[in-house]
Amino acid sequence: MDAVIKIGGSLAEDPKRLRTLCTELSEFAKKYAIIVVPGGGKFADVVRDLDKCFTLAGEIAHRMAVLGMDQFGLLLCQIIPNSCATYLLSDVKQFSEIGVVPIFLPSRLMFKEEPLENSWDVTSDSIAAYVASRLHVAKVLLVTDVDGIFTKDPRKHADATLIERLSAEELLKFNQRTSVDCHLPKLLLESQIDCYVVNGKHPERIEAVLAGQQATCTLIAAGTE
Amino acid sequence: MDAVIKIGGSLAEDPKRLRTLCTELSEFAKKYAIIVVPGGGKFADVVRDLDKCFTLAGEIAHRMAVLGMDQFGLLLCQIIPNSCATYLLSDVKQFSEIGVVPIFLPSRLMFKEEPLENSWDVTSDSIAAYVASRLHVAKVLLVTDVDGIFTKDPRKHADATLIERLSAEELLKFNQRTSVDCHLPKLLLESQIDCYVVNGKHPERIEAVLAGQQATCTLIAAGTE
């Protein structure tokens, strides 16, 4: 398989653009063997709100948020042409081989095996990387609504610049919040997976990354080059 | 088993009161064999919003909303003392017998058997009644944030009055939206289950209904008396 592509839930804020992206993904799947992993989006936001009100146990909040990924995955299944949702890693390759875009719903695997810690440090970013490691896929794309990881929060600082490349080790030591979760760099290092943070509003960037070409994005490289 | 008790997701709007209710439920479970079925609440609201934006297929929206019940069930599991969540109807009686409050997470049963139609006419109300029918429980309590079913919407009409009792057949013919879903009266008729719409802000009413005593609520009676 060529790549795991996580579709961030925030992209659902702009339905028309998300539909365009999903149609393009289906086209890319004709050339590349891809697996779609859903983000949590609005559902994860509801869990965060409830967590604030009820001080949920880590395991409970984590499970609720993972179910949010299943929910968004079901939505993606409707809008990615020629796709099929599955709970089984074993289905993924078979679907791809017959030309169907596999959408992996993570709840059953996560609840059964509990391979990752139960905290907000682990979100759909880490789960996408974990799926890639399980399927021996060397590339993960985190498709979101920003161009990549910036030196500072670009919504607050006009002088923030896009980081085109950093190593997973550098990201581990990065002393501020980024658009990816805190556990991700550890997983990338362990599994030697390259990760690209890409803006889903520009599907051509996703295609370029799949083709191994230059694109506006952030590469989090497993190796140090 | 004595009763299926559905806890409406809207009760999470008032965390302190929901906690009080949940503590009381755990007490009631010492005297009565109860099964808790979660509502969908905020999660179902997110599905409704996405349905408006993406015009989801009935099956997709339904599944997403049912996962919302699982999510709220996990939360309830944290705040109902001495409770345990399960996907299996077969666990429910066993849990109850050893003094644990069973919380039924409906997704796996619903996805596997698809016993109810995939539409917004079927919500957690109907699913609670279906669980009761499967477990041969004759009483369902729909615990919500209003006193019961009114002659008119009480938020809009000052002269709305509480209906203390109506038959499932009468509810079928009721030509306006009520606080319960449209499919419910059919299910109650088929399974001959009595259903009580009760305000969860007054846990003593729930206890009264369990004890077969008078309480402020609406009884939807399966028979015509």
Interface residues (C-beta under 8 A of the other chain):
Chain A: A12 P15 R19 K42 F43 V46 V47 D49 L50 C53 F54 L56 A57 I60 R63 M64 L67 G68 D70 Q71 L74 L75 C77 Q78 I79
Chain B: A12 P15 K42 F43 V46 V47 D49 L50 C53 F54 L56 A57 I60 R63 M64 L67 G68 D70 Q71 L74 L75 C77 Q78 I79
